[in-house]
Amino acid sequence: MRQTDKWKQTHMNIQIAATRADLPVKTVRYYDDIGLVCPDRLGNGYRDYSARDVNILQFLGRSRSLGFSIEDCRQLLSLYEDHNRASSDVKAIAERHMIEIDKKIKELKAMRETLGNLVTNCHGDDRPDCPILDGLANPDQE
């Protein structure tokens, strides 16, 4: 089968579906195990992915790449599939996530500042004393 023929398939095994969704096979299996995607099963028990399943996998991959939790992805996917949804419900999830991101950024900036102070105070020469190690061992003495 030529490469271009593979992309046109409506029924795909997990490897082809994972490739089309740009996800590892292990992640696709996990999404199936937790019920985020539910492909049909062939008589031999193998997963049989449709183009719709691949679209869901792409949606999940993009959502996860933006840092949404699995539970957020579950809610977003439910809203994505609900054509009677209120966009305010989607926006509320995204806004809540942005608040979490802002909190993490603030924490990372504080970590960066603390580490920067430790690095600035270290001479980085042949002497055995090291303010970085001292700061890690005794955080109250920064």
N, C-alpha and C positions, 0 to 999 in steps of 0.2 A: 504494500500500500504506500502510495506516495505521501509525502508530508502534507501537501495541500489537501488531500483526501481526508486525512486524519482530522483536520480542523473543521471539516464540514459535517462530521458525524453527529448524529443526535443521540446515539447510545454509545457510551464510552466506558472503558474500564477506569479504575482509580488513577492509574498512571497518566492516562491522557487527560482526564478531568483535572488532575492536579497541575499538569503542565499548562493547560489552558487557563487555569485560575492563578497561575504563578504562585503556587503554594507547595510545600513539601507533602508527600503522600501521608506521612505521619500526622500532619495537621488535619488533612482531609479526613482521615480515619477518626481522629479525635472529635472533629465537628459532627461526624456521623454518630459516634458513641454517645455524645451528649445531646443529640437530637436537634442540632442546628441545621443540618441538612439530612434529608431522608431519601436517599436514592432507592430505586427499585432493586430487587434482588433477582438474579437469574436462578434457574433451576439448581445450579451447582452452589448457590449461596453467595456468589460473587456480586459485588455492587455493580449496578448498571446506571451510570450517570447520564442525565439528559442535559440539553443546553440550558434549561431552566436551573438545574442543579449547579452547573458551572457558573451561571449568573449569580446565584446565591453565594457560592464560594468566593467569587470576586468581590461581592459586596462585603462579606465577612473579612476578607483579607484587607480591604481598604479600611474598614472600620477598625480593625485591630492595629493597622499601621498608624492610625491616628490616636491610638492609646485607649480606645474604648474597652471596658471590661467585657468579659464573656456575657455577663448579665445585661449590660448595656446593649451589646450586640443582639442578644435575644430580643430585647424590647424594640430596638431599631428595626430588626428584620420583621418583626410582627407588624410594626407600623408601615414598613416598606410594602408589605404584602396587602395591607388594608387600604383599599382605595377610598374608603370613607373616613380616613384618619384626619385628625386636626393637626395642621403643621405646628401648632403651638405645643403639642405633645413632643414632637421631634425636637423642636427648639429647646424645650425645657431640659431634655436629656443632654443636648449639646452644650447648653449653658452651664449645667451642673459639671460637666466634664471640663469645661474651660476653667471653672473655679478650682477644680482639683489640679489642673495643669499649672495655674498661677501659683498655687500653694507649693507645688513641687519646685517650681522655678525659684521661689523665695527661699526654700530650704537649700537648694543647690547653690544659690548665691551666698548664703551664710556659710555653707561648707567651703566654698571657694575662698571666701574671705579668711576663714580660720586657717585653712591650709596655706594660703598666701602669706599670712603672718608667720606661720611656722617656717616656711621656706625662706622668707626674708631674714629671719633671725638665725638661720643656719649659715655658718661660714663656708661649709662645703669643702673643707681642706683636710689635712692629714690628722687633725686633732680628734681625739676620741669623743669629746663631748659633742652632743648633737641636740639642739633645741627641738628638732622634729620628734625624735624619740622621746625626749622629756615631755613634750606636749601630748604625745599619744599615751604615755604612761600616767601622766598627771594633768588631766584636762583643766583642772581648776587653776593651774599655775601659768596659763597662757599669758 
